């Protein structure tokens, strides 16, 4: 009867128990092939990254527009079909929609917060200077000293 330890031993290629040949390691050629495959995949990923990034911005924009639409429809349904009023001292009172109105910052956002609105959904994700509070996009068109940063910092996206 064979002992348990002999059953657990790995079989040798040459058939002689206890004299197994040394385990074969990877060759340099095999390692070079694996490394070249990894490098090729990395290059393909880097080449497609700008397109992936644009698609992420596009998806973010579509999500924001969808949220704005749902919030405005719900607000209108609860307020006899009226949308939130936007007033301001500027002749372009539409630019106070995000900035604020009625004397307070982000008036419309405050008005719509019960419906799930936040300031972020009114911001375009393609805006390069998105987090800069001094950019003209946040200040509005009525600030002539900042208009140049508006045109320089905007990166439009295409809807396809």
mmCIF file of the C-alpha atoms, coordinates in Angstrom:
data_MODEL
# 
_entry.id   MODEL 
# 
loop_
_atom_site.group_PDB 
_atom_site.id 
_atom_site.type_symbol 
_atom_site.label_atom_id 
_atom_site.label_alt_id 
_atom_site.label_comp_id 
_atom_site.label_asym_id 
_atom_site.label_entity_id 
_atom_site.label_seq_id 
_atom_site.pdbx_PDB_ins_code 
_atom_site.Cartn_x 
_atom_site.Cartn_y 
_atom_site.Cartn_z 
_atom_site.occupancy 
_atom_site.B_iso_or_equiv 
_atom_site.pdbx_formal_charge 
_atom_site.auth_seq_id 
_atom_site.auth_comp_id 
_atom_site.auth_asym_id 
_atom_site.auth_atom_id 
_atom_site.pdbx_PDB_model_num 
ATOM 1   C CA . UNK A 1 1   ? 0.000   0.000  0.000   1.00 0.00 ? 1   UNK A CA 1 
ATOM 2   C CA . UNK A 1 2   ? 1.298   3.380  -0.936  1.00 0.00 ? 2   UNK A CA 1 
ATOM 3   C CA . UNK A 1 3   ? 1.713   5.954  1.762   1.00 0.00 ? 3   UNK A CA 1 
ATOM 4   C CA . UNK A 1 4   ? -0.236  9.223  1.747   1.00 0.00 ? 4   UNK A CA 1 
ATOM 5   C CA . UNK A 1 5   ? 2.829   11.351 1.093   1.00 0.00 ? 5   UNK A CA 1 
ATOM 6   C CA . UNK A 1 6   ? 3.546   9.509  -2.116  1.00 0.00 ? 6   UNK A CA 1 
ATOM 7   C CA . UNK A 1 7   ? 0.007   10.215 -3.340  1.00 0.00 ? 7   UNK A CA 1 
ATOM 8   C CA . UNK A 1 8   ? 0.395   13.945 -2.723  1.00 0.00 ? 8   UNK A CA 1 
ATOM 9   C CA . UNK A 1 9   ? 3.662   14.223 -4.632  1.00 0.00 ? 9   UNK A CA 1 
ATOM 10  C CA . UNK A 1 10  ? 3.575   15.767 -8.058  1.00 0.00 ? 10  UNK A CA 1 
ATOM 11  C CA . UNK A 1 11  ? 4.150   13.308 -10.857 1.00 0.00 ? 11  UNK A CA 1 
ATOM 12  C CA . UNK A 1 12  ? 7.462   13.766 -12.610 1.00 0.00 ? 12  UNK A CA 1 
ATOM 13  C CA . UNK A 1 13  ? 7.800   14.036 -16.312 1.00 0.00 ? 13  UNK A CA 1 
ATOM 14  C CA . UNK A 1 14  ? 10.494  11.395 -16.501 1.00 0.00 ? 14  UNK A CA 1 
ATOM 15  C CA . UNK A 1 15  ? 8.539   8.858  -14.436 1.00 0.00 ? 15  UNK A CA 1 
ATOM 16  C CA . UNK A 1 16  ? 11.123  8.531  -11.668 1.00 0.00 ? 16  UNK A CA 1 
ATOM 17  C CA . UNK A 1 17  ? 9.758   9.544  -8.319  1.00 0.00 ? 17  UNK A CA 1 
ATOM 18  C CA . UNK A 1 18  ? 11.816  12.083 -6.406  1.00 0.00 ? 18  UNK A CA 1 
ATOM 19  C CA . UNK A 1 19  ? 13.909  13.190 -9.375  1.00 0.00 ? 19  UNK A CA 1 
ATOM 20  C CA . UNK A 1 20  ? 11.731  15.816 -11.066 1.00 0.00 ? 20  UNK A CA 1 
ATOM 21  C CA . UNK A 1 21  ? 13.473  18.138 -13.501 1.00 0.00 ? 21  UNK A CA 1 
ATOM 22  C CA . UNK A 1 22  ? 13.816  21.792 -12.467 1.00 0.00 ? 22  UNK A CA 1 
ATOM 23  C CA . UNK A 1 23  ? 10.680  23.863 -13.021 1.00 0.00 ? 23  UNK A CA 1 
ATOM 24  C CA . UNK A 1 24  ? 10.827  25.739 -16.296 1.00 0.00 ? 24  UNK A CA 1 
ATOM 25  C CA . UNK A 1 25  ? 10.814  29.540 -15.872 1.00 0.00 ? 25  UNK A CA 1 
ATOM 26  C CA . UNK A 1 26  ? 9.600   32.201 -18.309 1.00 0.00 ? 26  UNK A CA 1 
ATOM 27  C CA . UNK A 1 27  ? 12.019  32.950 -21.098 1.00 0.00 ? 27  UNK A CA 1 
ATOM 28  C CA . UNK A 1 28  ? 13.074  36.451 -22.036 1.00 0.00 ? 28  UNK A CA 1 
ATOM 29  C CA . UNK A 1 29  ? 11.080  36.193 -25.269 1.00 0.00 ? 29  UNK A CA 1 
ATOM 30  C CA . UNK A 1 30  ? 7.880   35.338 -23.408 1.00 0.00 ? 30  UNK A CA 1 
ATOM 31  C CA . UNK A 1 31  ? 8.384   38.254 -21.019 1.00 0.00 ? 31  UNK A CA 1 
ATOM 32  C CA . UNK A 1 32  ? 9.035   40.646 -23.923 1.00 0.00 ? 32  UNK A CA 1 
ATOM 33  C CA . UNK A 1 33  ? 5.841   39.511 -25.645 1.00 0.00 ? 33  UNK A CA 1 
ATOM 34  C CA . UNK A 1 34  ? 3.776   40.078 -22.495 1.00 0.00 ? 34  UNK A CA 1 
ATOM 35  C CA . UNK A 1 35  ? 5.335   43.519 -21.946 1.00 0.00 ? 35  UNK A CA 1 
ATOM 36  C CA . UNK A 1 36  ? 4.724   44.505 -25.587 1.00 0.00 ? 36  UNK A CA 1 
ATOM 37  C CA . UNK A 1 37  ? 1.054   43.485 -25.312 1.00 0.00 ? 37  UNK A CA 1 
ATOM 38  C CA . UNK A 1 38  ? 0.661   45.591 -22.156 1.00 0.00 ? 38  UNK A CA 1 
ATOM 39  C CA . UNK A 1 39  ? 2.342   48.582 -23.823 1.00 0.00 ? 39  UNK A CA 1 
ATOM 40  C CA . UNK A 1 40  ? 0.093   48.225 -26.888 1.00 0.00 ? 40  UNK A CA 1 
ATOM 41  C CA . UNK A 1 41  ? -3.028  48.222 -24.716 1.00 0.00 ? 41  UNK A CA 1 
ATOM 42  C CA . UNK A 1 42  ? -1.772  51.265 -22.790 1.00 0.00 ? 42  UNK A CA 1 
ATOM 43  C CA . UNK A 1 43  ? -1.116  53.175 -26.032 1.00 0.00 ? 43  UNK A CA 1 
ATOM 44  C CA . UNK A 1 44  ? -4.623  52.376 -27.278 1.00 0.00 ? 44  UNK A CA 1 
ATOM 45  C CA . UNK A 1 45  ? -6.084  53.608 -23.990 1.00 0.00 ? 45  UNK A CA 1 
ATOM 46  C CA . UNK A 1 46  ? -4.090  56.857 -24.085 1.00 0.00 ? 46  UNK A CA 1 
ATOM 47  C CA . UNK A 1 47  ? -5.088  57.452 -27.715 1.00 0.00 ? 47  UNK A CA 1 
ATOM 48  C CA . UNK A 1 48  ? -8.802  57.151 -26.938 1.00 0.00 ? 48  UNK A CA 1 
ATOM 49  C CA . UNK A 1 49  ? -8.771  59.106 -23.650 1.00 0.00 ? 49  UNK A CA 1 
ATOM 50  C CA . UNK A 1 50  ? -9.749  62.526 -25.157 1.00 0.00 ? 50  UNK A CA 1 
ATOM 51  C CA . UNK A 1 51  ? -12.782 60.949 -26.813 1.00 0.00 ? 51  UNK A CA 1 
ATOM 52  C CA . UNK A 1 52  ? -13.743 59.188 -23.585 1.00 0.00 ? 52  UNK A CA 1 
ATOM 53  C CA . UNK A 1 53  ? -13.354 62.447 -21.649 1.00 0.00 ? 53  UNK A CA 1 
ATOM 54  C CA . UNK A 1 54  ? -15.564 64.308 -24.140 1.00 0.00 ? 54  UNK A CA 1 
ATOM 55  C CA . UNK A 1 55  ? -18.207 61.588 -23.835 1.00 0.00 ? 55  UNK A CA 1 
ATOM 56  C CA . UNK A 1 56  ? -18.127 61.893 -20.036 1.00 0.00 ? 56  UNK A CA 1 
ATOM 57  C CA . UNK A 1 57  ? -18.649 65.664 -20.285 1.00 0.00 ? 57  UNK A CA 1 
ATOM 58  C CA . UNK A 1 58  ? -21.465 65.109 -22.782 1.00 0.00 ? 58  UNK A CA 1 
ATOM 59  C CA . UNK A 1 59  ? -23.150 62.621 -20.465 1.00 0.00 ? 59  UNK A CA 1 
ATOM 60  C CA . UNK A 1 60  ? -22.796 65.062 -17.544 1.00 0.00 ? 60  UNK A CA 1 
ATOM 61  C CA . UNK A 1 61  ? -24.340 67.840 -19.666 1.00 0.00 ? 61  UNK A CA 1 
ATOM 62  C CA . UNK A 1 62  ? -27.268 65.656 -20.727 1.00 0.00 ? 62  UNK A CA 1 
ATOM 63  C CA . UNK A 1 63  ? -27.848 64.650 -17.119 1.00 0.00 ? 63  UNK A CA 1 
ATOM 64  C CA . UNK A 1 64  ? -27.859 68.308 -16.011 1.00 0.00 ? 64  UNK A CA 1 
ATOM 65  C CA . UNK A 1 65  ? -30.290 69.278 -18.780 1.00 0.00 ? 65  UNK A CA 1 
ATOM 66  C CA . UNK A 1 66  ? -32.576 66.393 -17.868 1.00 0.00 ? 66  UNK A CA 1 
ATOM 67  C CA . UNK A 1 67  ? -32.537 67.413 -14.190 1.00 0.00 ? 67  UNK A CA 1 
ATOM 68  C CA . UNK A 1 68  ? -33.281 71.048 -15.093 1.00 0.00 ? 68  UNK A CA 1 
ATOM 69  C CA . UNK A 1 69  ? -36.195 69.966 -17.266 1.00 0.00 ? 69  UNK A CA 1 
ATOM 70  C CA . UNK A 1 70  ? -37.702 67.723 -14.588 1.00 0.00 ? 70  UNK A CA 1 
ATOM 71  C CA . UNK A 1 71  ? -37.278 70.353 -11.866 1.00 0.00 ? 71  UNK A CA 1 
ATOM 72  C CA . UNK A 1 72  ? -38.840 73.114 -13.983 1.00 0.00 ? 72  UNK A CA 1 
ATOM 73  C CA . UNK A 1 73  ? -41.758 70.885 -15.010 1.00 0.00 ? 73  UNK A CA 1 
ATOM 74  C CA . UNK A 1 74  ? -42.434 69.905 -11.415 1.00 0.00 ? 74  UNK A CA 1 
ATOM 75  C CA . UNK A 1 75  ? -42.173 73.525 -10.240 1.00 0.00 ? 75  UNK A CA 1 
ATOM 76  C CA . UNK A 1 76  ? -44.522 74.650 -13.014 1.00 0.00 ? 76  UNK A CA 1 
ATOM 77  C CA . UNK A 1 77  ? -47.029 71.918 -12.194 1.00 0.00 ? 77  UNK A CA 1 
ATOM 78  C CA . UNK A 1 78  ? -47.108 73.018 -8.555  1.00 0.00 ? 78  UNK A CA 1 
ATOM 79  C CA . UNK A 1 79  ? -47.317 76.759 -9.373  1.00 0.00 ? 79  UNK A CA 1 
ATOM 80  C CA . UNK A 1 80  ? -50.136 77.058 -11.939 1.00 0.00 ? 80  UNK A CA 1 
ATOM 81  C CA . UNK A 1 81  ? -47.768 76.693 -14.883 1.00 0.00 ? 81  UNK A CA 1 
ATOM 82  C CA . UNK A 1 82  ? -45.464 79.531 -13.837 1.00 0.00 ? 82  UNK A CA 1 
ATOM 83  C CA . UNK A 1 83  ? -41.698 79.127 -13.756 1.00 0.00 ? 83  UNK A CA 1 
ATOM 84  C CA . UNK A 1 84  ? -39.505 80.829 -11.146 1.00 0.00 ? 84  UNK A CA 1 
ATOM 85  C CA . UNK A 1 85  ? -39.173 84.538 -11.757 1.00 0.00 ? 85  UNK A CA 1 
ATOM 86  C CA . UNK A 1 86  ? -35.772 85.999 -12.431 1.00 0.00 ? 86  UNK A CA 1 
ATOM 87  C CA . UNK A 1 87  ? -35.361 89.676 -11.800 1.00 0.00 ? 87  UNK A CA 1 
ATOM 88  C CA . UNK A 1 88  ? -32.382 91.907 -11.497 1.00 0.00 ? 88  UNK A CA 1 
ATOM 89  C CA . UNK A 1 89  ? -30.954 95.324 -12.210 1.00 0.00 ? 89  UNK A CA 1 
ATOM 90  C CA . UNK A 1 90  ? -29.307 94.189 -15.443 1.00 0.00 ? 90  UNK A CA 1 
ATOM 91  C CA . UNK A 1 91  ? -30.965 94.612 -18.810 1.00 0.00 ? 91  UNK A CA 1 
ATOM 92  C CA . UNK A 1 92  ? -30.074 90.943 -19.324 1.00 0.00 ? 92  UNK A CA 1 
ATOM 93  C CA . UNK A 1 93  ? -32.073 89.607 -16.412 1.00 0.00 ? 93  UNK A CA 1 
ATOM 94  C CA . UNK A 1 94  ? -31.744 86.078 -17.790 1.00 0.00 ? 94  UNK A CA 1 
ATOM 95  C CA . UNK A 1 95  ? -28.137 86.068 -16.599 1.00 0.00 ? 95  UNK A CA 1 
ATOM 96  C CA . UNK A 1 96  ? -29.385 86.286 -13.022 1.00 0.00 ? 96  UNK A CA 1 
ATOM 97  C CA . UNK A 1 97  ? -30.872 82.827 -13.340 1.00 0.00 ? 97  UNK A CA 1 
ATOM 98  C CA . UNK A 1 98  ? -27.780 81.270 -11.838 1.00 0.00 ? 98  UNK A CA 1 
ATOM 99  C CA . UNK A 1 99  ? -26.233 84.389 -10.235 1.00 0.00 ? 99  UNK A CA 1 
ATOM 100 C CA . UNK A 1 100 ? -29.265 85.226 -8.242  1.00 0.00 ? 100 UNK A CA 1 
ATOM 101 C CA . UNK A 1 101 ? -32.028 87.753 -8.326  1.00 0.00 ? 101 UNK A CA 1 
ATOM 102 C CA . UNK A 1 102 ? -34.344 89.532 -5.945  1.00 0.00 ? 102 UNK A CA 1 
ATOM 103 C CA . UNK A 1 103 ? -31.272 90.704 -4.064  1.00 0.00 ? 103 UNK A CA 1 
ATOM 104 C CA . UNK A 1 104 ? -29.875 87.340 -3.057  1.00 0.00 ? 104 UNK A CA 1 
ATOM 105 C CA . UNK A 1 105 ? -27.251 85.099 -4.538  1.00 0.00 ? 105 UNK A CA 1 
ATOM 106 C CA . UNK A 1 106 ? -28.563 82.032 -6.355  1.00 0.00 ? 106 UNK A CA 1 
ATOM 107 C CA . UNK A 1 107 ? -32.191 83.016 -5.844  1.00 0.00 ? 107 UNK A CA 1 
ATOM 108 C CA . UNK A 1 108 ? -33.482 80.492 -8.365  1.00 0.00 ? 108 UNK A CA 1 
ATOM 109 C CA . UNK A 1 109 ? -31.413 77.690 -6.849  1.00 0.00 ? 109 UNK A CA 1 
ATOM 110 C CA . UNK A 1 110 ? -32.871 78.548 -3.442  1.00 0.00 ? 110 UNK A CA 1 
ATOM 111 C CA . UNK A 1 111 ? -36.359 78.696 -4.948  1.00 0.00 ? 111 UNK A CA 1 
ATOM 112 C CA . UNK A 1 112 ? -35.959 75.259 -6.531  1.00 0.00 ? 112 UNK A CA 1 
ATOM 113 C CA . UNK A 1 113 ? -34.022 73.442 -3.811  1.00 0.00 ? 113 UNK A CA 1 
ATOM 114 C CA . UNK A 1 114 ? -37.201 71.741 -2.576  1.00 0.00 ? 114 UNK A CA 1 
ATOM 115 C CA . UNK A 1 115 ? -37.419 70.132 -6.019  1.00 0.00 ? 115 UNK A CA 1 
ATOM 116 C CA . UNK A 1 116 ? -33.841 68.808 -5.892  1.00 0.00 ? 116 UNK A CA 1 
ATOM 117 C CA . UNK A 1 117 ? -32.015 71.687 -7.587  1.00 0.00 ? 117 UNK A CA 1 
ATOM 118 C CA . UNK A 1 118 ? -28.428 72.563 -6.832  1.00 0.00 ? 118 UNK A CA 1 
ATOM 119 C CA . UNK A 1 119 ? -26.150 75.200 -8.309  1.00 0.00 ? 119 UNK A CA 1 
ATOM 120 C CA . UNK A 1 120 ? -24.137 72.536 -10.141 1.00 0.00 ? 120 UNK A CA 1 
ATOM 121 C CA . UNK A 1 121 ? -26.933 71.547 -12.512 1.00 0.00 ? 121 UNK A CA 1 
ATOM 122 C CA . UNK A 1 122 ? -27.052 75.096 -13.892 1.00 0.00 ? 122 UNK A CA 1 
ATOM 123 C CA . UNK A 1 123 ? -23.338 75.045 -14.745 1.00 0.00 ? 123 UNK A CA 1 
ATOM 124 C CA . UNK A 1 124 ? -22.034 73.714 -18.049 1.00 0.00 ? 124 UNK A CA 1 
ATOM 125 C CA . UNK A 1 125 ? -19.524 70.908 -17.424 1.00 0.00 ? 125 UNK A CA 1 
ATOM 126 C CA . UNK A 1 126 ? -17.554 71.957 -20.526 1.00 0.00 ? 126 UNK A CA 1 
ATOM 127 C CA . UNK A 1 127 ? -16.665 75.248 -18.861 1.00 0.00 ? 127 UNK A CA 1 
ATOM 128 C CA . UNK A 1 128 ? -12.902 75.215 -18.301 1.00 0.00 ? 128 UNK A CA 1 
ATOM 129 C CA . UNK A 1 129 ? -13.021 77.693 -15.416 1.00 0.00 ? 129 UNK A CA 1 
ATOM 130 C CA . UNK A 1 130 ? -15.916 75.886 -13.742 1.00 0.00 ? 130 UNK A CA 1 
ATOM 131 C CA . UNK A 1 131 ? -14.674 76.244 -10.158 1.00 0.00 ? 131 UNK A CA 1 
ATOM 132 C CA . UNK A 1 132 ? -13.331 79.802 -10.459 1.00 0.00 ? 132 UNK A CA 1 
ATOM 133 C CA . UNK A 1 133 ? -15.775 82.131 -8.649  1.00 0.00 ? 133 UNK A CA 1 
ATOM 134 C CA . UNK A 1 134 ? -14.305 85.152 -10.474 1.00 0.00 ? 134 UNK A CA 1 
ATOM 135 C CA . UNK A 1 135 ? -14.967 83.846 -13.968 1.00 0.00 ? 135 UNK A CA 1 
ATOM 136 C CA . UNK A 1 136 ? -17.497 85.676 -16.086 1.00 0.00 ? 136 UNK A CA 1 
ATOM 137 C CA . UNK A 1 137 ? -19.602 82.568 -16.461 1.00 0.00 ? 137 UNK A CA 1 
ATOM 138 C CA . UNK A 1 138 ? -20.527 82.758 -12.811 1.00 0.00 ? 138 UNK A CA 1 
ATOM 139 C CA . UNK A 1 139 ? -20.710 86.538 -12.794 1.00 0.00 ? 139 UNK A CA 1 
ATOM 140 C CA . UNK A 1 140 ? -22.861 86.860 -15.900 1.00 0.00 ? 140 UNK A CA 1 
ATOM 141 C CA . UNK A 1 141 ? -22.766 88.862 -19.086 1.00 0.00 ? 141 UNK A CA 1 
ATOM 142 C CA . UNK A 1 142 ? -23.365 92.155 -17.326 1.00 0.00 ? 142 UNK A CA 1 
ATOM 143 C CA . UNK A 1 143 ? -19.764 92.278 -16.071 1.00 0.00 ? 143 UNK A CA 1 
ATOM 144 C CA . UNK A 1 144 ? -17.771 93.692 -19.018 1.00 0.00 ? 144 UNK A CA 1 
ATOM 145 C CA . UNK A 1 145 ? -14.375 93.284 -17.348 1.00 0.00 ? 145 UNK A CA 1 
ATOM 146 C CA . UNK A 1 146 ? -14.755 89.513 -17.295 1.00 0.00 ? 146 UNK A CA 1 
ATOM 147 C CA . UNK A 1 147 ? -16.206 88.868 -20.757 1.00 0.00 ? 147 UNK A CA 1 
ATOM 148 C CA . UNK A 1 148 ? -12.791 88.036 -22.236 1.00 0.00 ? 148 UNK A CA 1 
ATOM 149 C CA . UNK A 1 149 ? -12.393 85.134 -19.817 1.00 0.00 ? 149 UNK A CA 1 
ATOM 150 C CA . UNK A 1 150 ? -15.765 83.842 -20.897 1.00 0.00 ? 150 UNK A CA 1 
ATOM 151 C CA . UNK A 1 151 ? -14.763 83.464 -24.530 1.00 0.00 ? 151 UNK A CA 1 
ATOM 152 C CA . UNK A 1 152 ? -11.302 82.111 -23.689 1.00 0.00 ? 152 UNK A CA 1 
ATOM 153 C CA . UNK A 1 153 ? -12.407 79.553 -21.148 1.00 0.00 ? 153 UNK A CA 1 
ATOM 154 C CA . UNK A 1 154 ? -15.326 77.909 -22.897 1.00 0.00 ? 154 UNK A CA 1 
ATOM 155 C CA . UNK A 1 155 ? -14.828 74.515 -24.484 1.00 0.00 ? 155 UNK A CA 1 
ATOM 156 C CA . UNK A 1 156 ? -18.046 73.671 -26.359 1.00 0.00 ? 156 UNK A CA 1 
ATOM 157 C CA . UNK A 1 157 ? -19.164 70.088 -26.773 1.00 0.00 ? 157 UNK A CA 1 
ATOM 158 C CA . UNK A 1 158 ? -21.030 68.560 -29.689 1.00 0.00 ? 158 UNK A CA 1 
ATOM 159 C CA . UNK A 1 159 ? -24.283 66.666 -29.393 1.00 0.00 ? 159 UNK A CA 1 
ATOM 160 C CA . UNK A 1 160 ? -24.309 63.862 -31.901 1.00 0.00 ? 160 UNK A CA 1 
# 
